[in-house]
Amino acid sequence: MAGAGRRAEAARGPRMRPGGGSRSVGMWRLARAGARAPPALTALAAAGAGPGGHGGTEGWYEWAARSAPVHWAESGLAALQEATGLPWWAAIAGGAAVLRTAVTLPLAAQQGRLLAKLENLQPEIKELAQRLRYEVSARGKQLGWSEKVARLHFARNMRRIVTELYIRDNCHPFKATLLLWVQVPMWVCVSLALRNCSVGARGSAVQEQFSSGGALWFTDLTAPDSTWILPVSLGLVNLLVVEIFASQTKMPVSRIQKLLTNFFRTVSVVMIPIAATVPSSMALYWLSSSLVGLSHNLLLRSPAFRRLCRIPRTTSDSATPYRDMLAALATKYSFKKQHL
């Protein structure tokens, strides 16, 4: 009898532990939910556990999406749309313009003032470097320094002199990165706020408004742009911004600056497939923000606007900056020169 009971139990399959069934159903539901999520969001959510140490039960992406700055961005977007009565696509584009103009344009003007001061310092730095090189050479001959020791003394003293000049004119190059440190977190918070509105994290009513709040070919702001028009436009505009900024630099370009320029070029290209997997509301905001940034970059090249922002004049300033910019871009990307 005992053998027959064991055979019957084996035929029914392995015994489930208490609670095992609900755990299996839960895992199946999680797998189904993960399959429906956009690939980019799924990858970000699975990147790791967020603060609090839940052992992977909550990704850092989800934790960031519920943070206070993101909720402030959600409230700001809702208040803007309600106050203006604009459709959501126009409110998103208008919000990007307001943020870039009110927050990042003053920082960009400050960055322009700093870069102008750095450019005006270059002749003085060059003159001091020549003088220091002569003094180090004369001192080295007196004390019998080797060439390596002389180079070390020159480099050490040159760093000290340049640092003192930066302090004197209040134009340390690191301050030029302030725009990046403000713009990127703001961009991330607004992007996550739009993601929350698109997936229903802020409420089904807002999600329903987003589903019919688009225009033209992207009428549903909760769905990715299947035509890839928004993602490709975003990549092209970002590349144009990078190239315009690179052509604006008149000072000798360091190795780090070259690496940063190539990094931003790569990011501009990588953003195209990412923008094709996120809701159209996010891609629209990214494109609108980049277009406003491009217009600000062009505005900051205007001599009249530079005087308004009290940006010091430099030897590289031109009365026809836009014509010069087009000529520089045409020369850089012209294939005629390669065939000569």
Contacts in CASP RR format, 6 or more apart in sequence:
PFRMAT RR
TARGET T0000
AUTHOR 0000-0000-0000
METHOD contacts of the structure
MODEL  1
MAGAGRRAEAARGPRMRPGGGSRSVGMWRLARAGARAPPALTALAAAGAG
PGGHGGTEGWYEWAARSAPVHWAESGLAALQEATGLPWWAAIAGGAAVLR
TAVTLPLAAQQGRLLAKLENLQPEIKELAQRLRYEVSARGKQLGWSEKVA
RLHFARNMRRIVTELYIRDNCHPFKATLLLWVQVPMWVCVSLALRNCSVG
ARGSAVQEQFSSGGALWFTDLTAPDSTWILPVSLGLVNLLVVEIFASQTK
MPVSRIQKLLTNFFRTVSVVMIPIAATVPSSMALYWLSSSLVGLSHNLLL
RSPAFRRLCRIPRTTSDSATPYRDMLAALATKYSFKKQHL
9 15 0 8 1.000
34 42 0 8 1.000
37 45 0 8 1.000
38 224 0 8 1.000
38 277 0 8 1.000
38 278 0 8 1.000
38 279 0 8 1.000
39 277 0 8 1.000
40 274 0 8 1.000
40 277 0 8 1.000
40 278 0 8 1.000
41 61 0 8 1.000
41 195 0 8 1.000
41 277 0 8 1.000
41 278 0 8 1.000
44 61 0 8 1.000
45 59 0 8 1.000
45 61 0 8 1.000
45 62 0 8 1.000
46 59 0 8 1.000
47 59 0 8 1.000
47 60 0 8 1.000
47 61 0 8 1.000
48 56 0 8 1.000
48 59 0 8 1.000
48 60 0 8 1.000
49 55 0 8 1.000
49 56 0 8 1.000
49 57 0 8 1.000
49 58 0 8 1.000
49 59 0 8 1.000
49 60 0 8 1.000
50 56 0 8 1.000
50 58 0 8 1.000
50 59 0 8 1.000
50 60 0 8 1.000
50 62 0 8 1.000
50 63 0 8 1.000
51 60 0 8 1.000
51 63 0 8 1.000
64 70 0 8 1.000
64 188 0 8 1.000
64 192 0 8 1.000
65 192 0 8 1.000
65 195 0 8 1.000
65 196 0 8 1.000
65 201 0 8 1.000
66 201 0 8 1.000
67 189 0 8 1.000
67 192 0 8 1.000
69 185 0 8 1.000
69 189 0 8 1.000
70 189 0 8 1.000
70 192 0 8 1.000
70 193 0 8 1.000
70 196 0 8 1.000
71 193 0 8 1.000
72 189 0 8 1.000
73 189 0 8 1.000
73 190 0 8 1.000
73 192 0 8 1.000
73 193 0 8 1.000
74 193 0 8 1.000
74 196 0 8 1.000
74 197 0 8 1.000
74 202 0 8 1.000
77 91 0 8 1.000
77 92 0 8 1.000
77 95 0 8 1.000
77 190 0 8 1.000
77 193 0 8 1.000
77 194 0 8 1.000
77 197 0 8 1.000
78 202 0 8 1.000
78 206 0 8 1.000
80 91 0 8 1.000
80 94 0 8 1.000
80 95 0 8 1.000
80 98 0 8 1.000
81 88 0 8 1.000
81 91 0 8 1.000
84 90 0 8 1.000
84 91 0 8 1.000
85 91 0 8 1.000
86 94 0 8 1.000
87 213 0 8 1.000
87 214 0 8 1.000
87 215 0 8 1.000
88 209 0 8 1.000
88 210 0 8 1.000
88 213 0 8 1.000
88 214 0 8 1.000
88 221 0 8 1.000
88 281 0 8 1.000
89 213 0 8 1.000
89 214 0 8 1.000
89 215 0 8 1.000
89 218 0 8 1.000
89 221 0 8 1.000
89 281 0 8 1.000
89 284 0 8 1.000
90 215 0 8 1.000
92 194 0 8 1.000
92 221 0 8 1.000
92 281 0 8 1.000
92 284 0 8 1.000
92 285 0 8 1.000
92 288 0 8 1.000
93 284 0 8 1.000
93 285 0 8 1.000
93 288 0 8 1.000
94 288 0 8 1.000
95 288 0 8 1.000
96 190 0 8 1.000
96 285 0 8 1.000
96 288 0 8 1.000
96 289 0 8 1.000
96 292 0 8 1.000
97 288 0 8 1.000
97 292 0 8 1.000
99 186 0 8 1.000
99 190 0 8 1.000
99 289 0 8 1.000
100 289 0 8 1.000
100 292 0 8 1.000
100 293 0 8 1.000
100 296 0 8 1.000
101 292 0 8 1.000
101 296 0 8 1.000
103 182 0 8 1.000
103 183 0 8 1.000
103 186 0 8 1.000
104 179 0 8 1.000
104 182 0 8 1.000
104 183 0 8 1.000
104 186 0 8 1.000
104 293 0 8 1.000
104 296 0 8 1.000
105 296 0 8 1.000
107 178 0 8 1.000
107 179 0 8 1.000
107 182 0 8 1.000
107 183 0 8 1.000
108 179 0 8 1.000
108 296 0 8 1.000
108 297 0 8 1.000
108 300 0 8 1.000
109 300 0 8 1.000
109 309 0 8 1.000
109 311 0 8 1.000
110 178 0 8 1.000
110 179 0 8 1.000
111 176 0 8 1.000
111 178 0 8 1.000
111 179 0 8 1.000
112 300 0 8 1.000
112 309 0 8 1.000
112 311 0 8 1.000
113 309 0 8 1.000
113 310 0 8 1.000
113 311 0 8 1.000
113 312 0 8 1.000
114 171 0 8 1.000
114 173 0 8 1.000
114 175 0 8 1.000
114 176 0 8 1.000
115 176 0 8 1.000
115 249 0 8 1.000
116 311 0 8 1.000
116 312 0 8 1.000
116 313 0 8 1.000
116 314 0 8 1.000
117 169 0 8 1.000
117 170 0 8 1.000
117 171 0 8 1.000
117 312 0 8 1.000
118 171 0 8 1.000
118 173 0 8 1.000
118 251 0 8 1.000
119 250 0 8 1.000
119 251 0 8 1.000
119 314 0 8 1.000
119 315 0 8 1.000
119 316 0 8 1.000
120 312 0 8 1.000
120 314 0 8 1.000
120 315 0 8 1.000
121 165 0 8 1.000
121 169 0 8 1.000
121 171 0 8 1.000
122 251 0 8 1.000
122 252 0 8 1.000
124 165 0 8 1.000
125 161 0 8 1.000
125 162 0 8 1.000
125 165 0 8 1.000
128 158 0 8 1.000
128 161 0 8 1.000
129 158 0 8 1.000
132 154 0 8 1.000
132 157 0 8 1.000
132 158 0 8 1.000
132 161 0 8 1.000
133 154 0 8 1.000
136 150 0 8 1.000
136 153 0 8 1.000
136 154 0 8 1.000
136 157 0 8 1.000
137 150 0 8 1.000
139 145 0 8 1.000
139 153 0 8 1.000
140 149 0 8 1.000
140 150 0 8 1.000
140 153 0 8 1.000
145 153 0 8 1.000
166 172 0 8 1.000
166 173 0 8 1.000
187 286 0 8 1.000
187 289 0 8 1.000
190 285 0 8 1.000
191 282 0 8 1.000
191 285 0 8 1.000
191 286 0 8 1.000
194 279 0 8 1.000
194 281 0 8 1.000
194 282 0 8 1.000
194 285 0 8 1.000
195 201 0 8 1.000
195 278 0 8 1.000
195 279 0 8 1.000
195 281 0 8 1.000
195 282 0 8 1.000
196 202 0 8 1.000
197 206 0 8 1.000
197 207 0 8 1.000
197 210 0 8 1.000
197 281 0 8 1.000
198 207 0 8 1.000
198 210 0 8 1.000
198 221 0 8 1.000
198 222 0 8 1.000
198 279 0 8 1.000
198 281 0 8 1.000
198 282 0 8 1.000
199 207 0 8 1.000
199 222 0 8 1.000
199 279 0 8 1.000
200 206 0 8 1.000
200 207 0 8 1.000
207 222 0 8 1.000
210 220 0 8 1.000
210 221 0 8 1.000
210 222 0 8 1.000
210 279 0 8 1.000
210 281 0 8 1.000
211 220 0 8 1.000
211 221 0 8 1.000
211 222 0 8 1.000
211 223 0 8 1.000
212 219 0 8 1.000
212 220 0 8 1.000
213 219 0 8 1.000
213 220 0 8 1.000
213 221 0 8 1.000
214 220 0 8 1.000
214 221 0 8 1.000
214 280 0 8 1.000
217 225 0 8 1.000
217 227 0 8 1.000
217 229 0 8 1.000
218 225 0 8 1.000
218 227 0 8 1.000
218 229 0 8 1.000
218 230 0 8 1.000
218 280 0 8 1.000
218 283 0 8 1.000
218 284 0 8 1.000
220 280 0 8 1.000
221 279 0 8 1.000
221 280 0 8 1.000
221 281 0 8 1.000
221 284 0 8 1.000
222 279 0 8 1.000
222 280 0 8 1.000
222 281 0 8 1.000
223 279 0 8 1.000
223 280 0 8 1.000
224 276 0 8 1.000
224 277 0 8 1.000
224 278 0 8 1.000
224 279 0 8 1.000
224 280 0 8 1.000
224 283 0 8 1.000
225 231 0 8 1.000
225 275 0 8 1.000
225 276 0 8 1.000
225 280 0 8 1.000
225 283 0 8 1.000
228 272 0 8 1.000
228 276 0 8 1.000
230 275 0 8 1.000
230 280 0 8 1.000
230 283 0 8 1.000
230 284 0 8 1.000
230 287 0 8 1.000
231 271 0 8 1.000
231 272 0 8 1.000
231 273 0 8 1.000
231 274 0 8 1.000
231 275 0 8 1.000
231 276 0 8 1.000
231 283 0 8 1.000
232 272 0 8 1.000
233 287 0 8 1.000
234 271 0 8 1.000
234 272 0 8 1.000
234 275 0 8 1.000
234 283 0 8 1.000
234 286 0 8 1.000
234 287 0 8 1.000
234 290 0 8 1.000
235 268 0 8 1.000
235 269 0 8 1.000
235 271 0 8 1.000
235 272 0 8 1.000
235 275 0 8 1.000
235 290 0 8 1.000
237 287 0 8 1.000
237 290 0 8 1.000
237 291 0 8 1.000
237 294 0 8 1.000
238 264 0 8 1.000
238 267 0 8 1.000
238 268 0 8 1.000
238 271 0 8 1.000
238 290 0 8 1.000
239 265 0 8 1.000
239 268 0 8 1.000
239 269 0 8 1.000
240 294 0 8 1.000
241 290 0 8 1.000
241 293 0 8 1.000
241 294 0 8 1.000
241 297 0 8 1.000
242 261 0 8 1.000
242 264 0 8 1.000
242 265 0 8 1.000
242 268 0 8 1.000
243 329 0 8 1.000
243 332 0 8 1.000
244 294 0 8 1.000
244 297 0 8 1.000
244 298 0 8 1.000
244 325 0 8 1.000
244 329 0 8 1.000
245 297 0 8 1.000
246 261 0 8 1.000
247 325 0 8 1.000
247 328 0 8 1.000
247 329 0 8 1.000
247 332 0 8 1.000
248 301 0 8 1.000
248 325 0 8 1.000
249 257 0 8 1.000
250 314 0 8 1.000
250 316 0 8 1.000
253 261 0 8 1.000
271 286 0 8 1.000
275 282 0 8 1.000
275 283 0 8 1.000
275 286 0 8 1.000
275 287 0 8 1.000
276 283 0 8 1.000
298 322 0 8 1.000
299 305 0 8 1.000
300 306 0 8 1.000
300 309 0 8 1.000
300 311 0 8 1.000
301 321 0 8 1.000
301 322 0 8 1.000
301 325 0 8 1.000
302 321 0 8 1.000
303 317 0 8 1.000
303 319 0 8 1.000
303 321 0 8 1.000
306 317 0 8 1.000
318 324 0 8 1.000
331 337 0 8 1.000
END
